[in-house]
């Protein structure tokens, strides 16, 4: 029960952050490149007022920009990159795993050899290599996150598809004359998506963290566009005198990553519980029918 309550709180926090980020312009947030009063509002501490009398709940940066507004606007970019990258990686992994598990033979061996080869290389190294080959941009980061994050989902999907191949509903679909492709996409894959959905959900936090790391290194989202990563980088040289400049976006990254992980863990537990219940019901029905009569 405590785990379910934590997951509900984490989901509510994720929803609140997403809504606040989307509605940031309606809340009065200015464009990320807009510069405030550099002289009077520079590096104000949280809960301070600038010379014009405006309250800055989370303080300001070196250019006099409100950190709360800028963090919300940067959240739109970071959340979009993380969610889109994770979803694309999940879709690619499901497609590769489904084909490998259903076709078997040479196709399975070739796809799994490629998957194992990519899994043997640390993802951060792959990310740095891919970003170094192309000009850093928002679209490049999304594509790179998708291209380096599909391998685990592919292996999970392949295992589920292989397990589903021998189930009765697959034999029934084949007996009714359903084509192989239709059997896979209409009958097998919907019953094998559970682990892939969990892995994709938990991959959102990882993708946001990786995007923040790339942007911190100057290889991700480029200024004047704001992301949590380049906001942290912008405050690293004043971390002693004005720690809130880096602390605010850093806490946003940690909070979103932690909430996504908690939601993914709860989804995994729910899926495992549903599977155990299904197996128990199947056993009860089998026992109640008794042995087959020849």
C-alpha positions in Angstrom: 0.0 0.0 0.0 2.9 2.4 0.8 4.4 1.7 -2.6 1.1 2.4 -4.3 0.8 5.7 -2.4 4.3 6.7 -3.3 3.6 6.0 -7.0 0.4 8.1 -6.8 2.3 11.0 -5.3 5.1 10.6 -7.9 2.6 10.5 -10.7 0.9 13.6 -9.4 4.2 15.4 -9.1 5.1 14.5 -12.7 1.7 15.7 -13.9 2.1 19.0 -12.0 5.5 19.6 -13.4 4.4 18.8 -16.9 1.3 21.1 -16.6 3.4 23.9 -15.1 6.0 23.6 -17.9 3.3 23.6 -20.7 1.5 26.5 -19.1 4.6 28.5 -18.4 3.9 31.3 -20.9 0.4 31.7 -19.4 2.0 32.1 -15.9 3.9 35.1 -17.1 7.2 33.4 -18.0 9.3 35.2 -20.6 11.3 33.8 -23.4 14.5 32.0 -22.3 16.7 34.6 -24.1 14.9 37.6 -22.4 17.3 39.5 -20.2 16.1 41.2 -17.1 17.6 44.1 -15.1 21.3 43.0 -15.2 22.5 45.6 -12.7 19.7 45.6 -10.1 18.4 42.0 -10.4 21.6 40.1 -11.0 22.0 36.9 -8.8 19.3 37.7 -6.4 18.8 35.0 -3.8 15.4 33.2 -3.5 12.5 35.1 -2.1 14.1 38.4 -3.0 12.6 41.5 -4.7 14.2 43.3 -7.5 14.4 47.1 -7.7 11.1 47.1 -9.6 9.4 45.3 -6.6 8.9 42.0 -8.4 9.3 38.9 -6.2 11.6 36.1 -7.4 10.7 32.9 -5.5 13.8 31.0 -6.6 16.1 33.9 -7.3 17.7 35.1 -10.5 20.7 34.3 -12.7 23.6 36.4 -13.7 21.5 38.2 -16.4 18.6 39.0 -14.0 16.3 36.3 -15.3 13.8 34.8 -13.0 14.9 31.2 -12.2 11.4 29.8 -11.6 10.2 31.1 -15.0 13.3 29.9 -16.8 13.2 26.5 -15.1 9.6 26.0 -16.2 10.4 27.0 -19.8 13.5 24.8 -19.8 11.3 22.0 -18.5 9.3 22.1 -21.7 12.5 21.3 -23.7 13.9 18.7 -21.3 10.6 16.9 -20.8 9.9 16.9 -24.5 13.4 15.5 -25.3 13.2 12.9 -22.6 9.7 11.6 -23.4 10.1 11.7 -27.1 13.5 10.0 -27.0 12.3 7.3 -24.7 9.1 6.6 -26.7 11.1 6.4 -30.0 13.6 4.1 -28.4 10.8 1.9 -27.0 9.0 1.7 -30.4 12.2 0.8 -32.1 13.1 -1.8 -29.5 9.6 -3.4 -29.7 9.8 -3.6 -33.5 13.3 -5.2 -33.4 12.4 -7.6 -30.6 9.1 -8.6 -32.2 10.7 -9.4 -35.5 13.6 -11.3 -33.9 11.4 -13.3 -31.6 8.8 -14.2 -34.2 11.0 -14.9 -37.2 13.8 -16.7 -35.3 16.6 -18.2 -37.5 19.1 -16.0 -39.2 17.1 -12.8 -38.6 17.0 -13.5 -34.9 20.7 -14.2 -34.7 21.6 -11.1 -36.7 19.4 -8.7 -34.8 20.5 -10.1 -31.4 24.1 -10.0 -32.4 23.7 -6.3 -33.2 21.8 -5.7 -30.0 24.5 -7.4 -27.9 27.3 -5.5 -29.6 25.6 -2.2 -28.9 24.8 -3.2 -25.3 28.5 -4.0 -24.7 29.4 -0.3 -25.4 28.4 2.1 -22.6 25.5 4.3 -23.6 27.3 7.5 -22.7 30.1 6.6 -25.0 27.7 6.0 -27.8 25.9 9.3 -27.1 29.2 11.2 -27.1 30.3 9.5 -30.3 27.0 10.2 -32.2 26.8 13.8 -31.0 30.4 14.4 -32.0 29.6 13.3 -35.5 26.7 15.7 -36.0 26.1 19.3 -35.1 24.5 19.5 -31.6 20.8 20.4 -31.8 17.5 19.5 -30.3 16.6 17.0 -33.0 20.0 15.5 -32.9 19.7 14.8 -29.2 16.3 13.1 -29.6 17.5 10.9 -32.5 20.7 9.9 -30.6 18.7 9.1 -27.4 16.4 6.9 -29.5 19.2 5.2 -31.4 21.1 4.3 -28.2 18.3 3.3 -26.0 16.3 0.6 -27.8 18.5 -2.5 -27.1 17.1 -3.4 -23.6 13.5 -3.1 -24.8 14.3 -5.3 -27.8 15.6 -8.1 -25.6 12.6 -7.9 -23.3 10.2 -7.9 -26.2 11.9 -10.8 -27.9 11.7 -12.9 -24.8 8.0 -12.2 -24.4 7.3 -12.9 -28.0 9.1 -16.3 -27.8 7.1 -17.2 -24.7 3.9 -16.2 -26.4 4.5 -18.3 -29.6 3.5 -21.5 -27.9 0.3 -20.2 -26.2 -3.1 -21.6 -27.2 -4.5 -18.4 -28.7 -1.6 -18.4 -31.2 -2.4 -21.9 -32.3 -6.1 -21.0 -32.5 -5.3 -18.0 -34.7 -3.2 -20.1 -37.0 -5.9 -22.8 -37.2 -8.3 -20.2 -38.3 -6.0 -19.2 -41.2 -4.7 -15.9 -39.8 -1.6 -14.7 -41.7 1.7 -14.8 -39.7 2.0 -11.0 -39.7 -1.6 -10.5 -38.4 -1.0 -13.2 -35.7 2.1 -11.3 -34.5 0.7 -7.7 -34.5 -2.9 -8.5 -33.4 -2.5 -11.4 -31.0 1.1 -11.9 -29.8 2.5 -8.4 -29.5 -0.4 -6.9 -27.4 0.2 -9.6 -24.9 4.0 -9.1 -24.9 4.1 -5.3 -24.5 4.0 -5.2 -20.7 7.7 -5.3 -19.9 8.5 -3.0 -22.8 6.0 -0.4 -21.5 7.7 -0.6 -18.1 11.1 -0.3 -19.5 10.1 2.7 -21.6 8.5 4.4 -18.6 11.6 4.0 -16.6 13.7 5.1 -19.6 12.1 8.5 -19.5 14.0 9.5 -16.4 17.2 8.1 -17.9 16.7 10.0 -21.1 16.1 13.3 -19.2 19.3 12.7 -17.2 21.3 11.9 -20.3 20.0 15.0 -22.1 20.9 17.1 -19.1 24.4 15.7 -19.2 24.9 16.3 -22.9 23.6 19.9 -22.5 25.9 20.5 -19.5 28.8 19.5 -21.7 27.7 21.8 -24.5 26.7 18.9 -26.8 23.0 19.0 -26.4 20.4 21.8 -26.5 22.3 25.0 -27.4 21.6 28.5 -26.0 19.6 30.6 -26.2 17.2 27.7 -26.0 17.1 26.7 -22.3 17.2 23.2 -20.9 17.9 22.0 -17.4 21.4 20.8 -18.5 22.7 24.1 -19.9 21.1 26.0 -17.0 23.2 23.9 -14.6 26.3 24.6 -16.8 25.5 28.3 -16.8 25.7 28.4 -13.0 28.8 26.3 -12.4 31.2 29.3 -12.1 29.1 30.9 -9.4 28.2 27.8 -7.5 29.9 29.1 -4.4 28.5 32.7 -4.4 25.1 31.9 -5.9 24.5 28.1 -5.6 20.7 28.4 -6.4 21.5 29.1 -10.1 22.6 25.5 -10.6 20.7 24.0 -7.7 17.2 24.8 -9.0 17.5 23.1 -12.4 19.5 20.3 -10.8 16.7 19.6 -8.3 14.2 19.6 -11.2 16.2 16.9 -13.0 16.5 14.8 -9.8 12.8 15.1 -9.0 11.6 14.2 -12.4 14.0 11.3 -12.7 13.1 9.9 -9.3 9.3 10.3 -9.9 9.6 8.5 -13.3 11.5 5.7 -11.7 9.0 5.3 -8.9 6.1 5.2 -11.4 7.9 2.6 -13.5 8.6 0.4 -10.4 4.9 0.5 -9.5 3.9 -0.3 -13.0 6.2 -3.3 -13.0 4.8 -4.5 -9.6 1.2 -4.2 -10.9 2.1 -6.1 -14.1 3.8 -8.9 -12.1 0.8 -9.1 -9.8 -1.6 -9.3 -12.8 0.5 -12.1 -14.3 0.5 -14.1 -11.1 -3.3 -13.8 -10.8 -3.7 -14.9 -14.4 -1.5 -18.0 -13.9 -3.3 -18.9 -10.7 -6.7 -18.7 -12.4 -5.5 -20.8 -15.3 -4.3 -23.5 -12.9 -7.6 -23.5 -11.0 -9.6 -23.8 -14.2 -7.3 -26.7 -15.4 -7.6 -28.5 -12.1 -11.3 -28.1 -11.9 -11.8 -29.6 -15.3 -9.9 -32.7 -14.2 -7.8 -35.0 -16.4 -8.7 -35.4 -20.0 -10.7 -38.5 -21.0 -9.5 -40.5 -24.0 
